[in-house]
Amino acid sequence: MIIMLSIVLWQIMVNKTETQTAVKVTVNDSFMSNGWFFRNEVMVQGTTGDTVKHIVQGGEKVQKNAALAVVYTNASALENSQKISVLDDQIELLESAAQMITNGSDSVKIESMITNKIAELSSEMQQSSVSGMESSVTELRNLCLRRAIDSVDKETLLEQAQSLTSERNYLQQQIGNSSITIASPASGFFSEVVDGFESKLTISSLDTMTASELENLDPSKITTTSSDTLGKVVQDFRWYFAMFVPKENVEDLSVGDSLLLRFAQVSSDIQVSVNDIRKQKNDENALLIVSGMEITPEILSMRYQSVEVIKEIYTGIQVPKNAVRIQTDSEGNSIQGVFILPDSISRFKPIEVLYETGNYYIVKQGTTTQNTGLVVGDRIIVKGRDLEDLKVVK
C-alpha cells in the first residue's frame, strides 16, 4: 500500500504542469570593447594657471580668431576683471528694471509673468535645453528684480547704473595693458583637455592603421596636464572611434550599418555608422572603425575609452527555450510556438523569434484585441506532458 501511494505521488510530481508569466523585456545585441578616438585637432598655445580667465567652456563652438581666454600678468588684474564681470551683471539688471518701469507693468502682471517663466524653465530643465535655460534664467531674474524694486523710480535706477558704470571704467583703466587675449587658431569646438595624442591620432593617420597597430597603442601614455597649452580646438563635426575586436563580433556588420555606442560618462547612447572593417588573414581580431557627429564636452575630452557597442535593441516577450514546442498545421507545416494556460485548458500560440540567447528567446509581442501571439500576462507552460491545443490540463 505504501509503495503504491509513493508511485502515485511520484507520478503526480513528474506530470505536474508548471507555468511562467509572460513578461515584456528589452535586450541589447551588443558586445564590450575598448577603443580610441581619432579627430583633427589644433592645439591652443598659451599659459595656464591662476591668472587665466576662460571666456569659453569645453564643448562650445568657436570661430577662428575668437577670444578663448584672457591671461593676466598679475593676480590684481585678474581680481579687477572678476569685479568688472560682477558690475556688468548688476548694470544690466538695473537697466532692465528701469526699462520695465517705463513699460508700466503692474504687480499682478509681474506675478503672472514670474509664474509662467518658472513653468517654462521647469520644462526646459526636463528637456535639457541649456541655451533655453540660460535665457529663461535671465528673464526670471529680471522679473524678480522688477517685483522687488516696484516702489523705486526709473531715475534712481539709472543713477545707480551710472555709478556702477563709472566704477567699472575705473577698474578697466587699472587693468590697462596687464592682459593678453588668447585667440582660437581655427574654427571648431573648444576643449580644455589635452592628452598628448592630438598629433598622432588624426583622421589621416587612421587611413592606413592596422588592427595590430591599434592594439599596440599604450593608454598609459595619455597625459592630463600641460602647463603651456590652454586646450585644443576640434576642427570637424565628424569624429572616428576605432576598436580592436574579435572577428565574430563583426561578421554580421557591413560598412554603412548604424550602431549605438554606450559610454559610462555620456547620459544617452550615441548613434554612429560603420566606416570600415579591416580583417587580416590568420588573425582572430579585426579593426572596427565607426564615425559619429554628436559633440559634447564629454566626447571631446575622451581618448581611450571602454564602450558597449549595440548592434540592435530588441523588445518583446521573453520565452524560455524549454517552453517552445513544434506543432503541425492542417497542411502539414511545422509551426514553432508555446502552450499557454489561460484557465484549465491549454492553448497553442505560434511565436515569431526576434532574438536568441543561450537560455531564452525574445519573441514578437501579440495584440490582445486580435488575440494573436503572446501578450504580457500569459501563463506560458514551461513543463507539462502530452500537451495539445484546447486540451484540459489537470
C-alpha positions as CSV (number, residue, x, y, z in Angstrom):
1,M,0.0,0.0,0.0
2,I,2.8,2.4,0.9
3,I,4.7,1.5,-2.3
4,M,1.6,2.2,-4.4
5,L,1.0,5.5,-2.7
6,S,4.6,6.5,-3.3
7,I,4.3,5.7,-7.0
8,V,1.1,7.8,-7.4
9,L,2.7,10.8,-5.6
10,W,5.8,10.4,-7.8
11,Q,3.7,10.4,-11.0
12,I,1.8,13.5,-9.8
13,M,5.1,15.3,-9.2
14,V,6.5,14.2,-12.6
15,N,3.4,15.1,-14.5
16,K,2.7,18.4,-12.7
17,T,2.3,21.3,-15.1
18,E,4.4,24.4,-14.4
19,T,3.9,27.8,-15.9
20,Q,5.7,31.1,-16.1
21,T,4.1,34.5,-16.6
22,A,5.0,36.2,-19.9
23,V,6.8,39.5,-19.3
24,K,8.0,42.2,-21.8
25,V,11.7,42.8,-21.8
26,T,14.3,44.8,-23.8
27,V,17.7,43.3,-24.5
28,N,20.7,44.5,-26.5
29,D,22.5,42.5,-29.1
30,S,25.9,44.1,-28.1
31,F,29.5,43.5,-27.2
32,M,32.0,45.3,-25.0
33,S,35.2,46.7,-26.3
34,N,37.9,49.4,-25.8
35,G,38.7,52.0,-28.4
36,W,40.5,55.2,-29.4
37,F,39.0,58.5,-30.6
38,F,40.5,60.0,-33.8
39,R,40.0,63.7,-34.5
40,N,41.5,66.6,-36.3
41,E,42.7,68.9,-33.5
42,V,44.6,72.1,-33.3
43,M,46.5,73.0,-30.1
44,V,45.8,76.3,-28.4
45,Q,49.1,77.6,-27.2
46,G,49.1,79.8,-24.1
47,T,50.0,79.5,-20.5
48,T,47.6,78.1,-17.9
49,G,47.3,79.0,-14.3
50,D,45.6,81.0,-11.6
51,T,45.7,84.3,-13.7
52,V,43.8,82.9,-16.7
53,K,40.2,83.8,-17.2
54,H,38.4,81.5,-19.6
55,I,35.8,83.1,-21.9
56,V,34.5,79.8,-23.5
57,Q,34.0,76.5,-21.8
58,G,34.6,72.9,-23.1
59,G,32.2,71.8,-25.8
60,E,31.4,75.4,-27.0
61,K,31.6,76.1,-30.7
62,V,34.2,78.8,-31.6
63,Q,35.2,80.7,-34.7
64,K,38.8,81.3,-35.9
65,N,40.4,84.2,-34.1
66,A,37.6,84.4,-31.5
67,A,38.8,85.1,-27.9
68,L,39.1,81.9,-25.8
69,A,40.7,83.3,-22.7
70,V,42.4,86.3,-21.2
71,V,45.8,85.9,-19.4
72,Y,46.5,88.5,-16.8
73,T,50.1,89.3,-15.8
74,N,49.3,89.6,-12.1
75,A,46.6,88.5,-9.6
76,S,45.4,92.0,-9.1
77,A,44.5,92.5,-12.7
78,L,42.6,89.2,-12.6
79,E,40.7,90.3,-9.5
80,N,39.7,93.6,-11.1
81,S,38.5,91.7,-14.2
82,Q,36.3,89.5,-12.0
83,K,34.9,92.6,-10.3
84,I,34.1,94.0,-13.7
85,S,32.1,90.9,-14.6
86,V,30.0,91.3,-11.5
87,L,29.5,95.0,-12.2
88,D,28.5,94.3,-15.8
89,D,25.8,91.9,-14.5
90,Q,24.5,94.4,-12.0
91,I,24.4,97.2,-14.5
92,E,22.4,95.0,-16.9
93,L,19.9,94.2,-14.2
94,L,19.4,97.8,-13.2
95,E,18.9,99.0,-16.8
96,S,16.5,96.1,-17.5
97,A,14.5,97.0,-14.4
98,A,14.4,100.7,-15.4
99,Q,13.1,99.7,-18.8
100,M,10.3,97.5,-17.3
101,I,9.2,100.5,-15.2
102,T,8.9,102.5,-18.4
103,N,6.7,99.8,-19.8
104,G,4.3,100.3,-16.9
105,S,3.8,96.6,-15.9
106,D,1.7,96.3,-12.8
107,S,2.3,93.9,-9.8
108,V,-0.4,91.4,-10.8
109,K,1.0,91.1,-14.3
110,I,4.6,90.7,-12.9
111,E,3.4,87.9,-10.6
112,S,1.8,86.2,-13.5
113,M,4.9,86.5,-15.7
114,I,7.1,85.1,-13.0
115,T,4.8,82.1,-12.6
116,N,4.8,81.4,-16.3
117,K,8.6,81.8,-16.6
118,I,9.1,79.3,-13.7
119,A,6.9,76.8,-15.6
120,E,8.8,77.4,-18.8
121,L,12.2,77.0,-17.0
122,S,11.0,73.7,-15.5
123,S,10.1,72.4,-18.9
124,E,13.4,73.4,-20.4
125,M,15.2,71.6,-17.5
126,Q,13.4,68.4,-18.3
127,Q,14.3,68.7,-21.9
128,S,17.9,69.6,-21.1
129,S,17.7,72.7,-23.2
130,V,20.8,74.5,-21.9
131,S,20.6,77.5,-24.2
132,G,16.9,78.0,-23.5
133,M,17.5,77.7,-19.7
134,E,20.1,80.5,-19.8
135,S,17.7,82.8,-21.5
136,S,14.8,81.9,-19.1
137,V,17.0,82.3,-16.0
138,T,18.0,85.8,-17.1
139,E,14.4,86.8,-17.8
140,L,13.2,85.3,-14.5
141,R,15.9,87.2,-12.6
142,N,14.9,90.5,-14.2
143,L,11.2,89.9,-13.3
144,C,12.1,89.1,-9.7
145,L,14.2,92.3,-9.6
146,R,11.3,94.3,-11.0
147,R,9.0,93.0,-8.4
148,A,11.5,93.7,-5.6
149,I,12.0,97.3,-6.6
150,D,8.4,98.1,-7.5
151,S,8.5,101.3,-5.4
152,V,11.8,102.6,-6.9
153,D,11.5,105.2,-9.7
154,K,13.3,105.0,-13.0
155,E,15.7,107.9,-12.3
156,T,17.0,106.2,-9.2
157,L,17.8,103.0,-11.0
158,L,19.5,104.8,-13.9
159,E,21.6,106.8,-11.4
160,Q,22.7,103.5,-9.7
161,A,23.6,102.0,-13.1
162,Q,25.6,105.1,-14.0
163,S,27.5,104.9,-10.7
164,L,28.4,101.3,-11.3
165,T,29.5,102.1,-14.8
166,S,31.9,104.7,-13.6
167,E,33.4,102.1,-11.1
168,R,33.6,99.6,-13.9
169,N,35.5,102.1,-16.2
170,Y,38.0,102.9,-13.4
171,L,38.8,99.2,-12.8
172,Q,39.3,98.7,-16.6
173,Q,41.8,101.5,-16.5
174,Q,43.6,99.8,-13.7
175,I,44.0,96.7,-15.7
176,G,45.5,98.7,-18.6
177,N,47.9,96.5,-20.6
178,S,48.1,93.8,-17.9
179,S,46.3,91.2,-20.0
180,I,46.8,89.2,-23.2
181,T,44.0,87.7,-25.1
182,I,44.4,84.1,-26.5
183,A,42.5,83.7,-29.8
184,S,41.3,80.5,-31.4
185,P,43.7,79.2,-34.1
186,A,40.8,77.6,-36.0
187,S,37.0,77.2,-36.2
188,G,35.6,74.2,-34.3
189,F,34.8,73.1,-30.8
190,F,37.0,74.0,-27.8
191,S,38.2,71.5,-25.3
192,E,40.4,72.2,-22.3
193,V,41.6,68.5,-22.1
194,V,44.9,67.9,-23.8
195,D,46.1,64.2,-23.8
196,G,49.3,64.2,-25.9
197,F,47.8,62.2,-28.8
198,E,46.5,65.1,-30.7
199,S,49.1,64.9,-33.4
200,K,49.2,61.1,-33.5
201,L,45.5,60.0,-33.7
202,T,44.4,62.2,-36.6
203,I,41.8,61.3,-39.2
204,S,44.5,60.9,-41.8
205,S,46.5,58.5,-39.6
206,L,43.5,56.3,-39.4
207,D,43.6,55.7,-43.2
208,T,46.5,53.2,-43.0
209,M,46.2,51.9,-39.4
210,T,46.0,48.2,-38.9
211,A,44.4,46.2,-36.0
212,S,47.8,45.3,-34.6
213,E,49.0,49.0,-34.7
214,L,45.9,50.0,-32.8
215,E,46.4,47.2,-30.2
216,N,50.0,48.5,-29.6
217,L,48.8,52.0,-28.6
218,D,49.6,52.5,-24.9
219,P,46.8,54.1,-22.8
220,S,49.3,54.8,-20.0
221,K,51.0,57.4,-22.3
222,I,47.9,59.6,-22.1
223,T,48.6,62.8,-20.3
224,T,46.1,65.0,-18.5
225,T,48.0,68.3,-17.9
226,S,50.0,70.7,-19.9
227,S,51.4,73.9,-18.5
228,D,52.0,75.7,-21.8
229,T,48.7,74.7,-23.5
230,L,45.3,76.3,-22.9
231,G,43.5,73.5,-24.7
232,K,42.6,72.5,-28.2
233,V,40.1,73.1,-31.0
234,V,38.5,70.1,-32.6
235,Q,38.1,71.2,-36.2
236,D,35.4,68.8,-37.6
237,F,31.9,67.8,-36.7
238,R,32.7,64.2,-37.5
239,W,35.0,62.1,-35.3
240,Y,36.1,58.5,-35.5
241,F,36.3,55.7,-33.0
242,A,38.5,52.6,-33.7
243,M,38.3,49.3,-31.8
244,F,40.3,46.1,-31.8
245,V,37.6,43.4,-31.6
246,P,37.2,39.6,-32.2
247,K,36.2,38.8,-35.8
248,E,33.0,37.1,-34.7
249,N,31.7,40.4,-33.4
250,V,31.8,42.0,-36.9
251,E,30.8,39.0,-39.1
252,D,27.3,40.4,-39.5
253,L,28.3,44.0,-40.0
254,S,28.9,46.0,-43.2
255,V,30.1,49.4,-44.0
256,G,27.3,51.9,-43.6
257,D,25.4,50.0,-40.9
258,S,24.1,52.0,-37.9
259,L,25.2,51.2,-34.4
260,L,24.9,52.8,-30.9
261,L,27.8,53.5,-28.6
262,R,27.1,53.5,-24.9
263,F,29.8,55.3,-22.8
264,A,29.6,55.4,-19.0
265,Q,30.3,59.2,-19.0
266,V,27.6,60.1,-21.5
267,S,23.9,60.2,-20.5
268,S,22.5,58.9,-23.8
269,D,23.5,56.4,-26.5
270,I,25.4,57.9,-29.4
271,Q,24.4,56.9,-33.0
272,V,27.3,56.1,-35.3
273,S,27.8,54.4,-38.6
274,V,30.3,51.7,-39.6
275,N,33.1,53.4,-41.5
276,D,35.4,50.4,-42.1
277,I,36.1,46.8,-41.1
278,R,39.7,45.7,-41.6
279,K,40.5,42.0,-41.3
280,Q,43.8,40.3,-41.7
281,K,44.4,36.7,-42.6
282,N,45.4,34.3,-39.8
283,D,44.3,36.9,-37.3
284,E,41.4,36.3,-35.0
285,N,40.7,40.0,-34.5
286,A,39.6,42.9,-36.7
287,L,39.8,46.7,-36.7
288,L,36.3,48.2,-36.4
289,I,36.1,51.9,-37.3
290,V,32.9,53.8,-36.7
291,S,32.1,57.5,-37.1
292,G,29.8,59.9,-35.3
293,M,28.8,63.6,-35.3
294,E,27.5,64.2,-31.9
295,I,29.6,66.7,-30.0
296,T,29.5,67.0,-26.2
297,P,32.2,68.1,-23.7
298,E,32.4,64.5,-22.5
299,I,33.1,63.2,-26.0
300,L,35.7,65.9,-26.7
301,S,37.6,65.0,-23.6
302,M,37.7,61.2,-24.2
303,R,40.6,59.5,-26.0
304,Y,40.9,55.8,-24.9
305,Q,37.5,54.5,-23.7
306,S,35.6,51.4,-22.8
307,V,32.3,51.1,-24.7
308,E,29.3,48.9,-25.2
309,V,28.7,48.6,-29.0
310,I,25.0,48.0,-29.6
311,K,24.1,46.4,-32.9
312,E,20.3,46.1,-32.3
313,I,17.8,46.6,-29.4
314,Y,15.0,44.0,-29.2
315,T,11.8,44.4,-27.2
316,G,9.4,41.6,-26.9
317,I,8.1,38.7,-24.8
318,Q,10.8,36.5,-23.0
319,V,10.2,32.8,-23.6
320,P,12.3,30.1,-22.0
321,K,13.7,27.7,-24.6
322,N,12.3,24.6,-22.8
323,A,8.8,26.0,-23.3
324,V,9.0,26.0,-27.1
325,R,7.0,23.2,-28.9
326,I,6.6,22.3,-32.6
327,Q,3.1,21.7,-33.9
328,T,1.9,20.7,-37.3
329,D,-1.0,22.6,-39.0
330,S,-3.7,21.2,-41.3
331,E,-1.4,21.5,-44.3
332,G,1.4,19.6,-42.7
333,N,3.6,22.6,-42.0
334,S,5.7,22.7,-38.8
335,I,4.9,25.7,-36.5
336,Q,7.0,26.9,-33.6
337,G,5.2,28.1,-30.6
338,V,4.3,27.7,-26.9
339,F,1.3,26.5,-24.9
340,I,-0.4,28.8,-22.5
341,L,-2.8,28.1,-19.8
342,P,-5.5,30.8,-19.6
343,D,-7.6,28.7,-17.3
344,S,-7.7,24.9,-17.2
345,I,-7.5,24.4,-21.0
346,S,-4.1,24.7,-22.8
347,R,-3.9,26.8,-25.9
348,F,-1.2,26.8,-28.6
349,K,0.2,30.2,-29.7
350,P,2.7,30.5,-32.6
351,I,5.8,32.7,-31.9
352,E,8.0,34.8,-34.1
353,V,11.5,34.8,-32.7
354,L,13.3,38.2,-32.8
355,Y,16.4,37.4,-30.8
356,E,18.0,34.3,-29.3
357,T,20.2,33.9,-26.2
358,G,21.6,30.8,-24.5
359,N,18.5,30.2,-22.4
360,Y,15.6,32.1,-23.9
361,Y,14.1,33.7,-26.9
362,I,12.7,37.2,-27.4
363,V,9.6,36.9,-29.5
364,K,7.3,39.4,-31.1
365,Q,4.5,40.6,-28.8
366,G,1.0,39.9,-29.9
367,T,-2.1,42.0,-29.6
368,T,-4.9,41.3,-27.1
369,T,-7.6,42.9,-29.4
370,Q,-6.8,40.4,-32.3
371,N,-5.9,37.6,-29.9
372,T,-2.7,36.9,-31.8
373,G,0.7,36.0,-30.4
374,L,1.9,36.1,-26.8
375,V,1.0,39.1,-24.7
376,V,2.1,40.3,-21.2
377,G,0.5,38.2,-18.5
378,D,0.0,35.0,-20.5
379,R,0.8,31.9,-18.4
380,I,3.4,30.0,-20.5
381,I,3.6,26.3,-19.9
382,V,7.3,25.5,-19.3
383,K,6.7,22.0,-18.0
384,G,4.0,19.6,-19.0
385,R,3.3,16.3,-20.7
386,D,1.0,15.3,-23.6
387,L,0.2,19.0,-24.3
388,E,-2.4,19.6,-27.1
389,D,-4.3,22.7,-28.3
390,L,-7.6,23.1,-26.4
391,K,-6.9,20.2,-24.1
392,V,-8.0,20.2,-20.4
393,V,-4.9,20.3,-18.2
394,K,-5.2,18.6,-14.8
